[in-house]
Amino acid sequence: MFGANEAVLAYIRRLVGAKTDRLDINGSLHSKIRGTMLSGVFFLNDGYDGLATWTTNTTLESGIYRLSSATVNSGVTLTPTGSFLGLFIQGTLTINGTLSASGKGAAGGSGANATNNAGHLPGYNGVDGFGPCGSGGGAGGTTLARGGGGGSTDVFGSNGGLNNPGTTGNNCTKGGRFASDLRDILSFCGAGGGGGAGYSGSSSYSGKGGSGGAGGGCIFIVADTIIGTGAIRADGLSGGTANNGTSLSAAGGGGGGGGGCIFLFAKTISIPMLTVAGGAAGAMDTAGNPGAAGGNGSVIKIPL
């Protein structure tokens, strides 16, 4: 198994001395991409780790697995320990269960507790994602329980407005520096949503803002064929509900995490469900405001 940094090193070594034409005489951009950048990717597709069949729910160490063929049985969920799972399959990858990196991206911010506090107390920001698309959503909060901003998968999620719901995070609009930096691809993940703000007012009120939802991670697959009746998911998680308040509580809900990324390279790609949805907004407390939904991530499919 490779880690992301080892894969980058192997990729760079593979391309040492490689030459590319300045002119695309045949007008075939697809062929040029295959002949330059993707040649380094295919170098890892040697089946070194052998055959794999997953028959029970399994958590795999994050990294790159080089398999001859692989099957995820129906009812089985395969999950990475961290934000990234790479599968390089010489033959066929059959997914009748689920590959899931949902909630494996950047962590959401913690909600702030504002019990008996007369000053301003914002919620915490979500943690930044690792790739160029993947910043944390803004925090909620000052004097009246605004919700957390949704996690973004392209730029920063917006802050929640004063005494208003948080603003939904942006959807991903670009795929990163694909050809110039392989590590951006291998460490791509969604962003965590911002935590909602607790109410900060008189001692008659209390409450704690909901935490931001974690962002989706990244699933990266190179195979001859990808088929099955299952699903590949890299969704953001929902923002947390405001809590710990009394009947006079006024706490904001947490922002949802940004969706992650799914990259698929294969001659045949036939999977019915590919999801990179942003997490839902966290609910408000009695007199607060809800958070905001996270932005959606990206699904990139490249036929070989």
SULDA-V54264 format. One record per backbone hydrogen bond with DSSP energy under -1.0 kcal/mol. NH is the residue of the N-H (numbers start at 1). CO is the residue of the C=O. If there is no record, write none. Layout:
nh & co
NH & CO
NH & CO
This chain:
nh & co
2 & 64
7 & 3
8 & 4
9 & 5
10 & 6
11 & 7
12 & 8
13 & 9
14 & 10
15 & 11
18 & 15
25 & 23
27 & 24
32 & 28
33 & 29
34 & 30
35 & 31
36 & 32
38 & 33
40 & 37
42 & 38
43 & 39
44 & 41
45 & 42
46 & 44
49 & 66
50 & 47
52 & 69
54 & 71
58 & 77
60 & 79
64 & 2
65 & 86
67 & 88
68 & 50
70 & 92
71 & 52
72 & 94
73 & 54
76 & 73
78 & 98
79 & 58
81 & 60
85 & 218
86 & 63
87 & 220
88 & 65
89 & 222
90 & 67
91 & 68
93 & 225
94 & 70
95 & 227
96 & 72
97 & 72
98 & 76
99 & 231
100 & 78
101 & 233
103 & 235
104 & 101
105 & 215
106 & 190
109 & 193
112 & 196
114 & 207
116 & 205
117 & 114
123 & 140
124 & 110
126 & 137
127 & 107
129 & 134
137 & 192
140 & 195
147 & 164
148 & 253
149 & 138
150 & 167
151 & 256
152 & 135
153 & 170
161 & 165
164 & 161
166 & 290
169 & 293
172 & 296
178 & 176
181 & 177
186 & 182
187 & 183
188 & 185
190 & 216
192 & 127
193 & 213
194 & 149
195 & 124
196 & 210
197 & 146
205 & 202
208 & 243
209 & 112
210 & 252
212 & 109
213 & 255
215 & 106
216 & 258
217 & 101
218 & 83
219 & 261
220 & 85
221 & 263
222 & 87
223 & 265
224 & 91
225 & 91
226 & 268
227 & 93
230 & 95
231 & 97
232 & 273
233 & 99
234 & 275
236 & 277
237 & 214
239 & 280
240 & 211
242 & 283
243 & 208
249 & 246
250 & 206
252 & 197
253 & 289
254 & 240
255 & 194
256 & 292
257 & 237
258 & 191
259 & 295
260 & 234
261 & 217
262 & 298
263 & 219
264 & 300
265 & 221
266 & 302
267 & 224
268 & 224
270 & 226
275 & 232
279 & 257
282 & 254
285 & 251
287 & 249
291 & 282
294 & 279
295 & 151
297 & 276
298 & 260
300 & 262
302 & 264
304 & 266
